[in-house]
Amino acid sequence: MNRSSLRVIITVLGLITAFVHLVLLNIGMGRIDIPFTLNGLGYLSLVGAFLFNPSVVAGRRRLLSYAFMAFAAVTIVAWVVLGKPYNMLGYFTKADELLLIAALAMNLKNEA
């Protein structure tokens, strides 16, 4: 898969996860949940850094990819440990995050 396709896939997967955490989970709970909101903002920040390559990240693309993968992995582990919400949206989001990790790993391999 070429780099531009991977960038689009990473962007879309990251935005889907951010949307789920920022909007769907907060609306579903009927209130603003701080951990979900912070997680969604984290995904938005990482997607933004991945797309726009600010000066803070310039020259550290590999580190950014590893941080993005670790963030997604920690989110998955937290979902398993906390045990909520075990529903279709939770499973969909975790599948999305696993695909995101795979796409980021493929992107790292293409950059090497």
N, C-alpha and C positions, 0 to 999 in steps of 0.2 A: 504494500500500500504506500502511496506517495505521501510526502510530508504535508502537503496542503490538505489532503483528505483527512489525515490524522488530526491536523489542527482543527478542522471543522468538527470532527467526531468528538474530540476532547472538549471543545467549546460547548457543543450541544449537550453532551452528557453532564458536564459541570453545571450548565444552566438549568437543566431538568432537576438535578439534585438540589440546587439552590432554591428553585421555585417550590419544590415540595417542602423543604424545611422552612422557608420564609412565609409562604402563603398557605398551602394546603394544611399543614400540620397546625399552624396557629388558628386558622379558621375552624378546623375540625375540633380543636379544644375549646373554642369559644372565647379564648383569651390569648394574650401574647405570652408565649412560653420563652423565657430567656435562653435556655440551652439550644432550642431549635432555631431561634432567631440568630444567635451567635454562630451556629453551625452554617446556616444559610449565608450569612454575611462572609464567613470564612471562604465558602465556595465561590461567592461572587468575587472576592478579593483575589483568590488564586486564579480564577478564569481571567480576570482583568490583567493580572501580572503576566499570565501566559500569553495573552493576546497582544498587549500593548508594549511589553518589554520596557518597563520604566528603567531609569538609570540605576536604580537600586538593584535591579535584577540583571542588567546587562552584563554579560560575561559569566553569569551564574545560572544559565539555563538548565544545566543538569541538576544542580541543587534545587532549583524550583520544581522540576519534575519529580524529584525524590520527595520533596516536602508535600507536593500535591498528592502523591501516592500514599504517603504516610498519613495525611489528613483523612483521606478516604478510608484507609484501613482502620484507623482509630475510630472513625464513625461507625464502621461495621462492627467492630469489637464492642463498642459502647452499646449498640443496639442489642447485641447478643447478651451481654452481661446484664443490662437493665431490663431486658425482656419486654420491651414495649416499643412500638405497638406491633405485635405479631399479627398482621393482617396483610391483605393483598398489596396495599400501598407500601407497607414496610418491606415486603419481599421484592416488589418492583424497584423500590429505591435502592435496596442492597444489590440487586442485579445490575442496576445502572452504575453503581459505584464500583462493582467488580469489573464491568466493562470499561469504566473510566481508568482503573488501574492498569488493565491490559493495554488500552490505547496509549497510555503514558509510557508504559514499558516498551511498546513497539516504537514509539516516537524516540525514546532514548536510543534504541538500537539503530534506528535510521540516522541519528545524528552522529553516531560514533564512526 
